[in-house]
Amino acid sequence: MKAVIGSTVVAEAATEDLVKIEGNWYFPPSSLTEGAYEKSPTAYHCPWKGDTQYWNVGMGDDVLADGGWSYPAPIPSSFDRVGQDYTGYVAFDRRVTISE
């Protein structure tokens, strides 16, 4: 699967390496394109997953503010609900094209 913004591939991994949570594909940290992520100051807390880290995602003219998010330290009980540890995995908002 690929996550693409404009002409920039910001993540790419085999489908079996991704985690699907609430309809969103989460890409593993090893699949993220180096240099395509900058921490955003936007704060959010999910009651069952924990504190969210938002990311400005992309490169050059293809950058989306708050285009991705991850959970750097998820609430441990959420692993049971998800079925695995998804620490640091990144999901993308609807402005990012996810394709096989």
HELIX and SHEET records of a PDB file:
HELIX    1   1 THR A   15  ASP A   17  5                                   3    
HELIX    2   2 PRO A   29  SER A   31  5                                   3    
HELIX    3   3 SER A   78  VAL A   82  1                                   5    
SHEET    1   A 3 THR A   8  GLU A  12  0                                        
SHEET    2   A 3 LYS A   2  ILE A   5 -1                                        
SHEET    3   A 3 THR A  97  SER A  99 -1                                        
SHEET    1   B 2 VAL A  19  ILE A  21  0                                        
SHEET    2   B 2 ASN A  24  TYR A  26 -1                                        
SHEET    1   C 4 TYR A  37  CYS A  46  0                                        
SHEET    2   C 4 GLY A  50  MET A  59 -1                                        
SHEET    3   C 4 ASP A  62  SER A  70 -1                                        
SHEET    4   C 4 VAL A  90  PHE A  92 -1                                        
END                                                                             
